[in-house]
Amino acid sequence: MNIERYQGGDLMNFFSKFLEGREIRKLAAEYVRQSGLTAAEAHRSLERQTERLQISRPGKSQLWYMEKILYDLQRDRGRS
């Protein structure tokens, strides 16, 4: 990839998206660890929960949905 072709805001947007993607992957891995499910089950669960949140709270970023799902898991596990 030729980074020189990105200008000003485009470069910032590129890095912002890159960092957001890394954070999403990190949160997904944390969900797998904390959920107690197999990796495949956890990823299917994440997909279902994300779809539900996108319906009930449209217009949020993918990062927001992941943070909300992990927050809810931790909150609910604290009640047990």
N, C-alpha and C positions, 0 to 999 in steps of 0.2 A: 504494500500500500504506500502510495506517495503522499506523505503528510503535508508536503509543501503546497498541494493543491487546495487545502482547506484555508479559508480566510476568516479572520476575526471570530464572529459569532458562530460560524460553521464549525470551527475548531473546538470552541467551547461546547457546542452542542454535541459534537462527536465524543468528547471526553466525558461529558455528563451522561450520555447514553451508555457508554462503556462502563463507567463506574456504577451506574444503576443496575446494569446487567450482572455485574459481579456481586453486588449486594443481594439481588434477588436469588442468585444461585446459592449464596451463603445462607440466606434465610430458609431456602428450600431444604438444604442439607441439615440445618438445625431442626426443622420440622420433622424430617425423617428420624433423626436421633431421638427427639423428645416424644414422638407419637407412639412408639412401641410397635409400629406396624412394619411389615417388610417394606423394602424400598419401593417395590412396584405398587403395593397397596397405598403407601403414603403419597406417592405421586398421583394416583387416581383420586385419592381423597383431596389433595390440593387442587386438582382440576375441578372437581365438583364444587368445592367451597368457593373457589375463585369465580366460577360461573354464577353461583347464587349471589355472591356479593356484587358482581357486575350488574345483576338485575336489580338488587335492592339499593345499591349505591353506585349508580352509573357515573362515569366521567372521572373516576379516580385513576391514579397510575397503577401499573402492575406492582410496583414497589409498595404502594399503600396497601393493596390487597394482601400481599405477602406478610407485611407487618401486622395487619389486622388478624389474619388467620393464626399467626404464631402467638400474638397477644392473647387471643381467645383460648387457644390451647393451654397456654401457661396459666391463665386465669381459671379455667375449668379444672385443670389438674390440681390447682391449689385448694379447691373445694373438696376434693376427694379425701 
